[in-house]
Amino acid sequence: MPLQTPPVKYDLARLQGGLDQTTPMLSLPPGVCRAASNFEHSITGGYTRIAGYDRYDGQPNPSDAVYLLLEVTLTGAVSVGDTITGDSSSATGKVIGVDDIHVAVTRVTGTFLSGEDVTVGGTTVGAIATILGIDADDEQDAIYRLAAANDYRADIGPVPGIGSVLGVAFYNGVVYAWRNNVANTNAEMYEATTSGWVKVDLGYELAFDAGDVAIADGDVIVGGTSGATGTVARVVLQSGDWASNDATGRLIFASITGTFQDNEDLNVGGLKYAVANGTQAAITLAKDGRVETTVANFGGGGAANKKLYGCDGVNRAFEFDGTTYVPIETGMSPDTPTHIAFHKQHLFLAFNHSLQFSSLGDPYQWTPLTGAGEIAMNDDITNLLVMPGDQTTGALGVYTRSDTSILYGNSSADFKLTNFNTGTGAVPYTAQTMDQAYVLDDRGVIGMNSTLNFGNFLPAALTMNIRPFIQQRRNLATATVVNREKSQYRVFFSDGSGLYLTILNGKYLGAMPVQFTHPVTCSVEGEKPDGSETAFFGSTNGYVYRLDVGTSFDGEVIPANFNLVINSIGSPRILKRYRKASVEMVGDSYAEFAFGYDLGYRSQYIDQPVDQDIANTLRSGTFWDGFTWDNFVWDGSDVSPAEVDVNGTAENIAVRFTSVSNLWQPFTVNSVILHYTPRRGLR
C-alpha cells in the first residue's frame, strides 16, 4: 500500500483587531497585532500603512507636485537644479532627474514640443525626442515624484519666531498659527498665504465710557482734544447701553493717526458719541500660551457670520473674523482662560476651576445682568466638549483630570451641572466628538455614548488591551484630532508617538500606534470649502504640517511595521510544516515591503528565516474619460495577492510585515493565507 502524504491545508487570518498587549496569545484571533507602528486599522478591515505629512505655509503642497519625463538627445550638460527651456515653445521646467536619455522636470510652464531643442542658460543642450509623461518603471516613477515634492518642500518655511508652535487653527479655509517671536518676548499670530506665513496685525484698542450715541463699525472717530483719528473696525459693548447714556466698552482699530487722550470726547461727524477711558493701546500677546480655538456663529446670518474664537491661558480670549482681532474681556483677574467652547449661543471659558459663560448671543458681555454666569468646579477644568446632539438636545461635557460633569439646559435660567462620573476625567486637550464623545483618561481612551433618551450617557473604556502603551504616555498627551472619513480618534504625545483608534458606527475596531519624526504640540482638523476633510499640526521645530498626505514624513522615511500574534492554527501542540503564504493587499500604487516570520516561539533550536523583500504593483485600472494623458498606467489592479515562500516546521508561526520608505503611497494588508501540512503532535 503506497504511503499517503498528508494533504496541504490552508488557514485564513483576517487582519483585524489592531494592537493587543495584554490578552494571552492563544486567546487571540490570528489577525491581531502584538506590536505595530505607523499602520492603522482600516474601517473595512485590514491594516493600512499610514499616509505621511507635509510642511505647510499656504504655498503649493509638496505632495501635490507633479513631474514631466522627457526623452532627450543630449548634446550638452544638464544637471539637477537647472532650468531647461523649449527653444520653440518657450516652455520651462526645473530639472529634478537626468540620465543619458531622460530628463525629468517639475514646475513646468507652457507645453514642451517633441522635436524642439532645449536650452540651459541660453545654451542648447539637446533636443526632445519624445514626451513620455511619467516613467513606466514604478520605482523610478516614485523616485521622481518624491524629487518633485522635495523641490516644492524647500520653499516652505516655519512659522517665524522661536520655539514650538503654540497653536494652529483652521478657519474659512485658511490656516493660522501662533509662535513666540524671535526675541522671545511676545507671541505672534500668522496667516498661511500663497506667499508663505504673513504676520497678522492685531491692531489697537481704545476703551470708552459714557456712550450716548451708538458707534458703528466703520465710523471714523476723531479725538475732540487730540485730533487723533481712526476708523472703527469693531465696537465692543461690554456693559450699559447707548439709550441710557452709560454704554461702556472698547473700540478696535486697524490703525490710528495720532494719540487719543484720556477723558476726551470721541466724535463722529463732529458730534460727541462717547468719552475716551484712557489712551489707545497696541494689542499684543504674552508669550508661551497654548492656543485652543473654536468656530462659532452668534446671532445667525449663515456661514458668513462665523468667527474664530480662542484662548491660550496667558492672554484674554479673542474673536477673529479673518481681518479684525478682538480681545474679549470677562472681568476675571487674571483674564487668561485656558479652554473654550461655543454652546447654546453662549461662549464658555474655563478659568482654572471656574466655568464661565457669556450673555446669550453676545460673546462680549460677561455681566450677570445680561445673562452671563459662573459655575464652580471641584478641580481645574481640562476640557470643554459639546456632546453629540443639536442646539435643542445637546449638552456640554465639562472635564477635570479626575471627574466628568454634564451641563444641561439652554441658558442661565435653567443651566444645571450634573456630576456624571467621579474618578473618570480627561487629560487636557484630548476631548473630541465623532459619533460620540472621546477623551483620554488616566486609564485609557474613554467613549461616552448617549442613550436613546438623550441626556444620559454610557461610558466605555476602549483601550484596556493596550494598557502598557497608555500607562507609559498618559502624562505626555499634547493634542487630538478626529478623521471622520477614516472614522478615527487620534491622540498624540510629546515623545512623537500617537494612537489611532478606529471606531465604526459606535463599534470599536482597534487601535494602532504611530511614531512621527516630528512631535505634535498642537493640532486642528476642519472641512475645506469643497467639503473635503483636512488636518494640521504644529511641532517643536516651528513648522506646521498637513496630515494624511504624501508618501513621507516631510521627505523622510516612514518606518512602519506590524507583528501578528502567534498563530497555532487551532492546534497548539501539533507540528505543522509551513509551505507558503498568500498575502492579499489593496492599494493604488506600487509598494515594497519585507515579509518575515518566527517559528515555534522563535526557538533557538529552529532555523529562523531571514525576512524576504516583496514588491507588488497595486495601481488601479484606468477608465476612459477618467485620466490625464501620459499620467496613467494601463491594466492596473488595486487588489493583488503576494505569494511568499514559507519554510519550516514548528507548532506555531508569527508573521510580521515591515516597510521603511519615503516613496510608497499607503497600502492595506487585508489577510494572510498560510499553506501548511499537519505533522505529529509534540511529545
C-alpha positions as CSV (number, residue, x, y, z in Angstrom):
1,M,0.0,0.0,0.0
2,P,1.6,3.3,-1.0
3,L,2.4,5.9,1.7
4,Q,-0.1,8.7,1.6
5,T,1.2,12.3,2.1
6,P,-1.0,14.4,4.4
7,P,-2.9,17.0,2.3
8,V,-1.9,20.6,2.2
9,K,-4.3,22.7,4.3
10,Y,-5.0,26.5,4.3
11,D,-5.5,28.9,7.2
12,L,-7.0,32.3,6.6
13,A,-6.0,35.0,9.0
14,R,-8.1,38.2,8.6
15,L,-6.2,41.1,9.8
16,Q,-8.4,42.9,12.3
17,G,-8.5,43.9,16.0
18,G,-5.4,46.2,16.0
19,L,-2.9,46.1,18.8
20,D,-3.3,43.9,21.9
21,Q,-0.6,43.9,24.5
22,T,-2.4,42.2,27.4
23,T,-4.6,39.3,26.2
24,P,-2.9,35.9,26.3
25,M,-1.5,34.9,22.9
26,L,-3.5,31.7,22.5
27,S,-6.7,33.6,23.3
28,L,-6.4,36.0,20.4
29,P,-7.5,35.6,16.8
30,P,-4.5,35.3,14.4
31,G,-5.1,38.7,12.8
32,V,-4.4,40.7,16.0
33,C,-1.1,42.5,16.4
34,R,1.3,42.1,19.3
35,A,3.4,45.1,18.1
36,A,2.8,47.8,15.5
37,S,4.0,51.2,14.3
38,N,2.7,53.5,11.6
39,F,-0.1,51.2,10.5
40,E,-3.8,52.0,11.1
41,H,-6.8,49.8,11.3
42,S,-9.0,50.3,8.2
43,I,-12.7,50.7,8.6
44,T,-13.2,47.9,6.0
45,G,-10.7,45.5,7.8
46,G,-7.0,45.1,7.3
47,Y,-4.1,47.2,8.3
48,T,-3.1,50.2,6.3
49,R,0.3,51.8,6.2
50,I,-0.5,55.4,7.2
51,A,-0.1,58.4,4.8
52,G,2.6,60.9,5.5
53,Y,2.6,64.6,6.3
54,D,4.0,67.7,4.6
55,R,5.1,71.0,5.9
56,Y,2.6,73.8,5.2
57,D,2.6,77.6,4.9
58,G,0.0,78.2,2.3
59,Q,2.3,77.7,-0.7
60,P,1.8,74.7,-3.1
61,N,1.7,71.5,-1.2
62,P,4.8,69.2,-1.8
63,S,2.6,66.1,-2.1
64,D,0.7,67.7,-5.0
65,A,3.8,68.2,-7.1
66,V,4.0,66.5,-10.5
67,Y,6.8,65.9,-12.9
68,L,7.2,65.5,-16.7
69,L,9.6,63.0,-18.2
70,L,11.2,63.8,-21.5
71,E,13.3,61.6,-23.7
72,V,16.1,63.9,-24.8
73,T,19.0,63.5,-27.2
74,L,21.6,65.3,-25.1
75,T,24.5,67.3,-26.7
76,G,25.4,69.3,-23.6
77,A,25.5,69.1,-19.8
78,V,22.2,69.1,-17.9
79,S,22.3,68.9,-14.0
80,V,19.6,68.6,-11.3
81,G,18.5,72.1,-10.4
82,D,18.9,73.5,-13.9
83,T,16.0,75.2,-15.7
84,I,15.5,73.9,-19.3
85,T,13.6,75.9,-21.9
86,G,12.0,74.7,-25.1
87,D,13.5,76.7,-27.9
88,S,10.3,76.8,-30.0
89,S,7.6,76.5,-27.3
90,S,9.4,78.7,-24.6
91,A,8.1,76.1,-22.1
92,T,10.3,75.8,-19.0
93,G,10.9,73.2,-16.3
94,K,13.2,72.6,-13.4
95,V,15.3,69.5,-13.7
96,I,14.9,67.0,-10.8
97,G,16.4,64.0,-12.5
98,V,18.6,63.2,-15.5
99,D,20.3,60.2,-17.1
100,D,21.8,59.5,-20.6
101,I,18.5,59.9,-22.4
102,H,15.9,61.1,-19.9
103,V,15.3,64.4,-18.2
104,A,12.6,64.8,-15.5
105,V,11.3,68.3,-14.8
106,T,8.9,69.9,-12.4
107,R,7.4,73.4,-12.1
108,V,6.6,73.2,-15.8
109,T,5.2,76.3,-17.5
110,G,3.9,76.1,-21.1
111,T,3.9,73.0,-23.2
112,F,7.1,71.3,-24.5
113,L,7.1,70.1,-28.1
114,S,8.5,66.9,-29.5
115,G,11.5,67.6,-31.8
116,E,12.3,71.1,-30.3
117,D,15.7,72.0,-29.0
118,V,16.1,72.6,-25.3
119,T,18.5,75.1,-23.7
120,V,20.0,75.8,-20.3
121,G,21.1,79.3,-19.6
122,G,20.7,80.1,-23.3
123,T,23.0,77.2,-24.4
124,T,21.5,74.4,-26.5
125,V,21.9,71.1,-24.6
126,G,19.8,68.7,-26.7
127,A,16.6,68.1,-28.5
128,I,13.4,66.4,-27.2
129,A,12.8,63.1,-28.9
130,T,9.6,62.1,-27.1
131,I,7.4,63.5,-24.3
132,L,7.0,60.4,-22.1
133,G,4.8,61.9,-19.3
134,I,5.7,59.7,-16.4
135,D,8.3,56.9,-16.0
136,A,7.0,53.4,-16.8
137,D,9.1,51.9,-14.1
138,D,7.1,52.0,-10.9
139,E,10.0,52.6,-8.5
140,Q,11.6,55.2,-10.7
141,D,8.3,56.9,-11.0
142,A,8.0,57.1,-7.2
143,I,11.6,58.5,-7.0
144,Y,10.8,61.3,-9.5
145,R,7.5,62.1,-7.6
146,L,9.5,62.4,-4.3
147,A,12.1,64.6,-6.0
148,A,9.4,66.9,-7.3
149,A,7.8,67.1,-3.8
150,N,11.2,67.8,-2.2
151,D,11.7,70.7,-4.7
152,Y,8.5,72.3,-3.6
153,R,9.2,71.4,0.1
154,A,12.3,73.6,0.1
155,D,10.1,76.7,-0.5
156,I,8.1,76.2,2.7
157,G,9.3,77.7,5.9
158,P,8.4,77.5,9.6
159,V,6.2,80.0,11.4
160,P,8.6,82.9,12.1
161,G,9.8,83.0,15.6
162,I,11.4,80.7,18.2
163,G,10.3,77.6,20.0
164,S,7.4,75.3,19.4
165,V,4.2,76.2,17.5
166,L,1.8,77.4,20.3
167,G,-1.4,76.7,18.4
168,V,-2.9,76.1,15.0
169,A,-6.4,77.0,13.7
170,F,-8.4,76.3,10.5
171,Y,-10.9,79.0,9.7
172,N,-12.7,79.8,6.4
173,G,-10.3,77.5,4.6
174,V,-7.2,79.4,6.0
175,V,-4.6,78.1,8.4
176,Y,-3.5,80.3,11.3
177,A,-0.6,79.6,13.7
178,W,0.9,81.2,16.8
179,R,4.6,81.2,17.9
180,N,6.8,83.2,20.2
181,N,8.7,86.0,18.4
182,V,12.5,85.8,17.7
183,A,13.2,88.0,20.8
184,N,11.1,85.6,22.9
185,T,9.2,88.5,24.4
186,N,5.7,88.0,22.9
187,A,3.7,85.6,20.9
188,E,2.6,86.5,17.4
189,M,-0.2,85.3,15.1
190,Y,0.4,84.3,11.5
191,E,-1.7,83.5,8.5
192,A,-0.8,81.0,5.8
193,T,-0.9,82.6,2.3
194,T,0.3,81.8,-1.2
195,S,3.5,83.7,-0.3
196,G,4.0,81.8,3.0
197,W,3.5,82.9,6.6
198,V,2.3,86.5,7.0
199,K,2.0,88.2,10.4
200,V,-1.5,89.2,11.4
201,D,-1.6,92.8,12.6
202,L,-3.6,92.8,15.8
203,G,-4.4,96.5,15.7
204,Y,-5.3,98.8,18.6
205,E,-8.0,99.1,21.2
206,L,-9.4,102.2,23.0
207,A,-11.7,102.0,26.0
208,F,-14.7,104.3,26.2
209,D,-17.5,105.1,28.6
210,A,-20.4,107.5,28.8
211,G,-21.5,106.4,25.4
212,D,-24.8,108.1,24.5
213,V,-24.9,107.6,20.7
214,A,-24.3,104.2,19.2
215,I,-20.9,103.9,17.5
216,A,-20.9,101.5,14.5
217,D,-18.2,99.5,12.7
218,G,-16.8,101.7,10.0
219,D,-17.3,105.0,11.8
220,V,-14.4,107.5,11.8
221,I,-13.6,108.5,15.3
222,V,-11.9,111.9,16.0
223,G,-10.5,112.9,19.4
224,G,-12.2,116.1,20.5
225,T,-8.9,117.4,22.1
226,S,-6.1,115.4,20.5
227,G,-7.4,115.3,16.9
228,A,-6.4,111.7,16.7
229,T,-8.4,109.7,14.2
230,G,-9.1,106.1,13.4
231,T,-11.7,104.0,11.6
232,V,-13.6,101.6,13.9
233,A,-13.1,98.0,12.9
234,R,-15.2,96.6,15.8
235,V,-17.4,98.1,18.5
236,V,-17.2,96.0,21.7
237,L,-20.1,96.9,24.0
238,Q,-19.4,95.4,27.4
239,S,-22.0,96.9,29.7
240,G,-24.7,99.6,29.8
241,D,-26.5,100.8,26.7
242,W,-26.5,103.7,24.4
243,A,-30.1,104.8,25.2
244,S,-29.2,105.2,28.9
245,N,-26.1,107.2,28.1
246,D,-23.9,104.8,30.0
247,A,-22.5,102.5,27.3
248,T,-19.1,101.2,28.2
249,G,-16.7,99.1,26.1
250,R,-13.8,99.3,23.7
251,L,-13.2,100.3,20.1
252,I,-10.9,98.2,17.9
253,F,-8.9,99.9,15.2
254,A,-6.6,98.5,12.5
255,S,-4.6,101.8,12.6
256,I,-4.7,105.1,14.4
257,T,-3.3,108.5,13.4
258,G,-2.1,110.5,16.4
259,T,-2.7,109.6,20.1
260,F,-6.1,109.8,21.8
261,Q,-6.2,111.4,25.3
262,D,-7.9,110.2,28.4
263,N,-11.4,111.7,29.0
264,E,-11.6,113.5,25.7
265,D,-14.7,113.4,23.6
266,L,-14.9,110.8,20.9
267,N,-16.6,112.5,18.0
268,V,-18.2,111.1,14.8
269,G,-19.1,113.7,12.2
270,G,-18.4,116.5,14.6
271,L,-20.8,115.1,17.3
272,K,-19.8,113.6,20.6
273,Y,-20.7,109.8,20.8
274,A,-18.6,108.7,23.8
275,V,-15.7,109.6,26.1
276,A,-12.2,108.1,25.9
277,N,-11.3,106.0,29.0
278,G,-7.6,106.1,28.7
279,T,-5.5,106.2,25.5
280,Q,-5.1,103.6,22.8
281,A,-3.0,100.5,23.3
282,A,-1.5,98.2,20.7
283,I,-2.9,94.7,21.0
284,T,-0.1,92.3,21.9
285,L,0.1,88.7,23.1
286,A,2.0,87.4,26.1
287,K,4.3,84.5,25.1
288,D,4.2,80.8,25.9
289,G,0.4,80.3,25.7
290,R,-1.3,77.2,24.4
291,V,-3.9,78.3,21.9
292,E,-7.3,76.5,21.7
293,T,-9.9,77.6,19.2
294,T,-13.5,77.1,18.1
295,V,-15.6,78.4,15.3
296,A,-18.9,80.0,16.3
297,N,-21.8,81.8,14.8
298,F,-23.6,84.3,17.2
299,G,-26.9,85.6,16.0
300,G,-27.3,83.6,12.8
301,G,-26.6,85.2,9.4
302,G,-25.3,82.0,7.8
303,A,-21.8,80.8,7.3
304,A,-20.6,84.4,6.5
305,N,-21.2,85.3,10.2
306,K,-18.9,82.5,11.6
307,K,-16.0,83.8,13.5
308,L,-12.9,82.2,15.2
309,Y,-12.8,82.3,19.0
310,G,-9.8,81.2,21.1
311,C,-7.9,81.4,24.3
312,D,-4.4,80.4,25.4
313,G,-4.1,80.5,29.2
314,V,-1.8,83.6,29.3
315,N,-3.9,86.2,27.3
316,R,-7.5,87.3,27.1
317,A,-9.8,85.2,24.9
318,F,-10.3,86.6,21.4
319,E,-12.6,86.8,18.4
320,F,-11.2,86.9,14.9
321,D,-13.1,87.3,11.6
322,G,-10.1,86.9,9.2
323,T,-9.4,90.7,9.4
324,T,-10.2,92.1,12.9
325,Y,-8.7,90.7,16.1
326,V,-10.9,91.5,19.2
327,P,-9.7,90.7,22.7
328,I,-12.6,89.6,24.9
329,E,-12.7,91.0,28.5
330,T,-14.6,89.0,31.0
331,G,-13.7,90.9,34.2
332,M,-11.7,88.0,35.7
333,S,-8.3,88.7,37.3
334,P,-6.2,87.4,35.7
335,D,-8.3,87.3,32.5
336,T,-6.5,84.3,31.0
337,P,-8.9,81.4,30.2
338,T,-7.4,78.0,29.3
339,H,-10.3,76.3,27.5
340,I,-13.2,77.4,25.3
341,A,-16.4,76.2,23.8
342,F,-19.4,77.5,21.9
343,H,-22.7,76.1,23.3
344,K,-26.3,77.2,23.3
345,Q,-25.4,80.6,21.8
346,H,-23.0,81.2,24.8
347,L,-19.3,81.4,24.8
348,F,-17.9,79.2,27.6
349,L,-14.5,79.8,29.1
350,A,-12.6,77.9,31.7
351,F,-10.5,79.7,34.4
352,N,-8.8,77.0,36.4
353,H,-11.8,75.6,38.4
354,S,-14.3,78.3,37.3
355,L,-16.6,77.7,34.3
356,Q,-18.0,81.0,33.0
357,F,-20.4,81.7,30.2
358,S,-21.2,84.9,28.3
359,S,-24.6,86.5,27.8
360,L,-26.9,84.8,25.4
361,G,-25.9,85.6,21.9
362,D,-23.2,88.1,22.9
363,P,-19.6,87.0,23.4
364,Y,-18.6,90.5,24.6
365,Q,-20.9,90.8,27.6
366,W,-20.0,88.9,30.8
367,T,-22.2,90.5,33.4
368,P,-25.0,88.6,35.2
369,L,-27.3,91.5,34.5
370,T,-27.5,90.3,30.8
371,G,-27.5,86.6,31.5
372,A,-23.8,85.7,31.9
373,G,-22.8,83.5,34.8
374,E,-20.3,81.3,36.6
375,I,-20.2,77.7,37.8
376,A,-17.6,76.5,40.3
377,M,-16.0,73.1,39.8
378,N,-14.2,70.8,42.3
379,D,-10.9,70.9,40.3
380,D,-9.3,72.7,37.4
381,I,-11.1,72.2,34.1
382,T,-9.1,70.3,31.5
383,N,-11.6,70.1,28.6
384,L,-14.9,71.6,27.4
385,L,-16.7,69.5,24.9
386,V,-20.1,69.9,23.2
387,M,-21.6,66.5,23.3
388,P,-23.3,64.9,20.2
389,G,-26.7,66.4,19.6
390,D,-28.0,69.8,18.4
391,Q,-28.8,73.2,19.9
392,T,-32.0,71.7,21.2
393,T,-30.8,68.4,22.7
394,G,-27.1,69.0,23.1
395,A,-25.2,69.1,26.4
396,L,-21.8,70.4,27.4
397,G,-19.2,68.0,28.8
398,V,-17.0,69.6,31.5
399,Y,-14.0,67.6,32.4
400,T,-11.4,67.8,35.1
401,R,-8.5,65.4,35.4
402,S,-10.4,63.0,37.6
403,D,-14.1,63.8,37.1
404,T,-16.7,64.3,34.3
405,S,-19.7,66.6,34.6
406,I,-22.5,67.3,32.1
407,L,-24.1,70.8,31.8
408,Y,-27.8,70.6,30.8
409,G,-30.1,73.4,29.9
410,N,-30.2,76.3,27.5
411,S,-29.3,79.5,29.4
412,S,-28.6,80.8,32.9
413,A,-32.3,80.4,33.6
414,D,-32.1,76.6,33.5
415,F,-28.4,75.5,33.3
416,K,-27.9,72.5,35.6
417,L,-24.5,70.9,36.1
418,T,-24.6,67.1,36.9
419,N,-21.7,65.2,38.3
420,F,-21.6,62.3,35.8
421,N,-18.6,60.2,36.7
422,T,-16.4,60.6,39.7
423,G,-13.0,59.1,39.2
424,T,-13.0,59.3,35.4
425,G,-11.9,62.6,33.7
426,A,-9.8,63.7,30.9
427,V,-6.2,64.7,30.1
428,P,-6.0,68.3,28.8
429,Y,-6.6,68.9,25.1
430,T,-7.9,65.3,24.4
431,A,-11.7,65.7,24.1
432,Q,-13.2,65.2,20.7
433,T,-16.6,64.3,19.3
434,M,-17.2,61.9,16.4
435,D,-20.2,59.5,16.6
436,Q,-19.8,60.1,20.4
437,A,-17.5,61.8,22.8
438,Y,-14.0,60.5,23.3
439,V,-11.3,61.6,25.8
440,L,-8.0,60.2,27.1
441,D,-8.3,59.4,30.8
442,D,-5.5,58.1,33.1
443,R,-6.9,54.6,32.3
444,G,-7.1,54.9,28.6
445,V,-9.4,56.3,25.9
446,I,-13.0,56.6,27.1
447,G,-16.0,56.7,24.8
448,M,-19.2,58.3,26.2
449,N,-22.2,57.2,24.1
450,S,-25.6,58.8,24.5
451,T,-28.5,56.5,25.3
452,L,-31.8,56.5,23.5
453,N,-33.2,59.1,25.9
454,F,-30.8,61.9,25.3
455,G,-29.4,63.4,28.5
456,N,-28.0,60.2,29.8
457,F,-24.6,58.7,28.7
458,L,-22.9,55.4,29.0
459,P,-19.1,55.4,29.4
460,A,-16.8,52.7,28.0
461,A,-13.1,52.2,28.3
462,L,-11.8,51.2,24.8
463,T,-8.1,50.6,25.3
464,M,-7.8,48.2,28.2
465,N,-5.9,45.8,25.9
466,I,-3.1,48.3,25.3
467,R,-2.8,49.5,28.9
468,P,1.0,49.4,28.9
469,F,1.2,51.8,26.0
470,I,-1.3,54.2,27.7
471,Q,0.4,54.0,31.1
472,Q,3.8,55.0,29.6
473,R,2.3,58.0,27.9
474,R,-0.7,59.2,29.8
475,N,1.1,62.3,31.1
476,L,2.6,63.1,27.7
477,A,-0.6,63.8,25.7
478,T,-0.4,67.0,23.8
479,A,-3.2,67.1,21.2
480,T,-6.0,65.1,19.5
481,V,-7.8,65.2,16.2
482,V,-10.5,63.1,14.5
483,N,-10.6,61.9,11.0
484,R,-14.2,61.3,10.1
485,E,-13.5,59.8,6.7
486,K,-11.5,57.0,8.4
487,S,-13.7,57.1,11.5
488,Q,-10.7,57.6,13.7
489,Y,-9.9,59.3,17.0
490,R,-6.3,60.2,17.2
491,V,-4.3,61.2,20.3
492,F,-0.6,62.5,20.1
493,F,2.1,62.5,22.7
494,S,5.2,64.7,23.3
495,D,7.6,61.9,22.5
496,G,6.4,61.8,18.9
497,S,4.2,58.9,19.3
498,G,0.4,58.7,18.8
499,L,-2.5,56.3,18.8
500,Y,-5.1,55.9,16.1
501,L,-8.4,54.4,17.2
502,T,-10.8,53.2,14.6
503,I,-14.5,53.2,15.6
504,L,-17.2,52.4,13.1
505,N,-20.8,53.2,13.9
506,G,-20.0,53.2,17.6
507,K,-18.2,49.9,17.4
508,Y,-14.5,49.9,18.4
509,L,-12.5,48.1,15.8
510,G,-9.0,48.5,17.1
511,A,-6.1,50.9,18.0
512,M,-2.7,51.1,16.5
513,P,0.3,53.3,17.5
514,V,2.1,55.7,15.2
515,Q,5.6,57.3,15.7
516,F,6.2,60.6,13.9
517,T,9.6,62.1,13.2
518,H,8.2,65.5,14.4
519,P,6.4,65.6,17.7
520,V,2.9,67.1,17.7
521,T,2.5,70.1,20.0
522,C,-1.0,71.2,18.8
523,S,-3.4,70.2,16.2
524,V,-6.7,71.1,14.4
525,E,-9.0,69.4,11.9
526,G,-11.6,71.0,9.6
527,E,-13.5,71.0,6.5
528,K,-12.2,72.7,3.4
529,P,-14.6,74.9,1.2
530,D,-15.0,72.0,-1.2
531,G,-16.3,69.8,1.7
532,S,-13.2,67.6,1.9
533,E,-11.5,66.9,5.3
534,T,-8.1,68.2,6.3
535,A,-6.0,68.3,9.5
536,F,-2.8,70.2,10.6
537,F,-0.4,70.0,13.5
538,G,2.3,72.2,14.8
539,S,5.7,70.8,16.1
540,T,8.6,71.7,18.2
541,N,10.7,73.0,15.3
542,G,8.2,75.8,14.4
543,Y,6.8,74.1,11.4
544,V,3.1,73.4,10.7
545,Y,2.4,70.1,8.9
546,R,-0.6,68.9,6.9
547,L,-1.7,65.4,7.9
548,D,-2.7,62.4,5.8
549,V,-0.8,63.5,2.6
550,G,2.2,62.3,0.6
551,T,4.5,59.3,1.0
552,S,6.9,60.6,3.6
553,F,7.3,62.3,6.9
554,D,8.1,65.7,5.4
555,G,10.6,64.0,3.0
556,E,11.9,61.5,5.5
557,V,11.1,57.7,5.5
558,I,8.0,56.3,7.2
559,P,9.2,53.3,9.2
560,A,6.2,51.0,9.5
561,N,5.7,47.5,10.8
562,F,3.3,45.2,12.5
563,N,3.8,41.8,14.1
564,L,0.9,39.4,14.3
565,V,0.3,37.3,17.3
566,I,1.5,33.7,17.4
567,N,-0.8,31.6,15.3
568,S,-1.1,27.9,16.2
569,I,-3.9,27.3,13.7
570,G,-6.2,25.9,16.4
571,S,-3.7,23.2,17.3
572,P,-1.1,24.5,19.7
573,R,0.5,21.1,20.3
574,I,0.6,19.9,16.7
575,L,3.6,20.4,14.5
576,K,3.0,21.9,11.0
577,R,5.2,22.1,8.0
578,Y,4.7,25.6,6.6
579,R,5.0,25.9,2.8
580,K,3.7,29.2,1.6
581,A,1.9,32.4,2.4
582,S,-0.5,34.3,0.2
583,V,-0.8,38.0,1.3
584,E,-3.9,39.9,0.0
585,M,-3.0,43.6,-0.5
586,V,-5.1,46.6,-1.6
587,G,-3.8,49.9,-2.9
588,D,-3.4,52.2,-5.8
589,S,0.3,52.4,-6.4
590,Y,3.5,50.3,-6.4
591,A,4.7,49.2,-3.0
592,E,7.6,47.3,-1.4
593,F,7.7,45.7,2.0
594,A,9.5,42.9,3.9
595,F,7.7,39.7,4.9
596,G,9.1,37.8,7.8
597,Y,8.0,35.1,10.3
598,D,9.2,33.4,13.5
599,L,8.7,29.7,14.1
600,G,8.0,27.9,17.4
601,Y,8.1,30.9,19.7
602,R,11.3,32.0,17.9
603,S,13.1,29.0,19.4
604,Q,16.9,28.9,19.0
605,Y,16.6,25.3,18.2
606,I,14.7,26.0,14.9
607,D,16.4,27.7,12.0
608,Q,14.7,31.1,11.9
609,P,14.4,32.6,8.4
610,V,15.6,35.9,7.0
611,D,12.9,38.5,6.0
612,Q,12.0,38.5,2.3
613,D,11.6,41.7,0.3
614,I,8.4,41.8,-1.7
615,A,7.3,44.2,-4.5
616,N,3.8,44.5,-5.6
617,T,2.1,46.7,-8.2
618,L,-1.3,47.9,-6.9
619,R,-2.2,50.6,-9.4
620,S,-5.8,51.0,-10.1
621,G,-7.1,50.3,-13.6
622,T,-7.7,53.4,-15.8
623,F,-11.1,54.3,-17.4
624,W,-11.7,56.4,-20.5
625,D,-12.6,60.0,-19.6
626,G,-11.1,59.5,-16.2
627,F,-7.4,60.2,-16.6
628,T,-4.8,62.7,-17.7
629,W,-2.9,61.6,-20.8
630,D,0.7,60.5,-20.2
631,N,-0.1,60.3,-16.5
632,F,-1.7,56.8,-16.1
633,V,-1.0,53.1,-16.3
634,W,-2.9,50.6,-18.4
635,D,-4.4,47.5,-16.9
636,G,-3.6,48.3,-13.3
637,S,-5.1,46.3,-10.4
638,D,-5.8,47.6,-6.9
639,V,-6.1,44.2,-5.3
640,S,-3.2,41.7,-5.7
641,P,-2.0,38.7,-3.7
642,A,1.7,38.5,-3.0
643,E,2.9,34.9,-3.0
644,V,5.7,34.2,-0.4
645,D,7.6,31.0,0.2
646,V,7.5,29.9,3.8
647,N,9.7,27.0,5.0
648,G,10.0,25.3,8.3
649,T,8.3,23.0,10.8
650,A,7.0,24.2,14.2
651,E,3.9,24.2,16.4
652,N,3.2,27.9,15.6
653,I,4.2,30.8,13.5
654,A,4.2,34.6,14.0
655,V,4.1,36.7,10.8
656,R,5.4,40.2,10.5
657,F,5.5,43.0,7.9
658,T,8.0,45.9,7.6
659,S,8.1,48.9,5.3
660,V,10.7,51.6,5.5
661,S,10.4,54.1,2.7
662,N,9.5,57.7,1.7
663,L,8.3,56.6,-1.8
664,W,5.2,54.4,-1.4
665,Q,1.6,55.5,-1.2
666,P,-0.4,53.9,1.6
667,F,-1.3,50.2,1.1
668,T,-3.5,47.9,3.0
669,V,-2.7,44.3,4.0
670,N,-6.1,42.5,4.3
671,S,-5.3,38.9,5.1
672,V,-2.7,36.2,5.1
673,I,-3.4,32.6,4.0
674,L,-0.9,30.1,5.3
675,H,-0.3,26.9,3.4
676,Y,0.7,24.1,5.7
677,T,0.8,20.3,6.3
678,P,-0.1,18.9,9.7
679,R,2.6,16.7,11.3
680,R,2.8,14.8,14.5
681,G,1.9,16.0,18.0
682,L,4.6,17.3,20.4
683,R,5.8,14.8,22.9
